[in-house]
Amino acid sequence: MPAIIGPVSITSVGGGVVTFGDTFYVSPKSAAKTASGSGSLNTGNFVNTNNGISGTNTLDPDLFDQNIAANA
């Protein structure tokens, strides 16, 4: 269904997607990967994480997880 959009002023978009009207297909324009250890990305006021010996495997055998070269 068509949409009529009036004047719009977008100051900043950080890591989000802005769409107006009908959107058939939205594809990512960036991709990132983070490797972190057990309990390292916990957030909150009172976080209590009890970990024994922990290791993070950063080996990536498939090389490419999300290709974005064709999404220009």
TASULBEL-V365690 format. One record per pair of residues at least 24 apart in sequence whose ideal C-beta (glycine too) atoms are under 10 Angstrom apart, sorted by sequence separation. I is the first residue (numbers start at 0). J is the second residue. D is the distance in whole Angstrom. If there is no record, write none. Layout:
i->I j->J d->D
i->I j->J d->D
This chain:
i->34 j->58 d->10
i->32 j->57 d->9
i->34 j->59 d->9
i->32 j->59 d->8
i->32 j->64 d->6
i->30 j->63 d->9
i->31 j->64 d->10
i->32 j->65 d->9
i->30 j->64 d->7
i->31 j->65 d->9
i->30 j->65 d->4
i->29 j->65 d->9
i->30 j->66 d->8
i->30 j->67 d->6
i->27 j->65 d->7
i->29 j->67 d->7
i->26 j->65 d->10
i->28 j->67 d->6
i->27 j->67 d->6
i->30 j->70 d->10
i->26 j->67 d->8
i->29 j->70 d->10
i->28 j->70 d->6
i->26 j->69 d->9
i->27 j->70 d->7
i->28 j->71 d->8
i->26 j->70 d->5
i->26 j->71 d->10
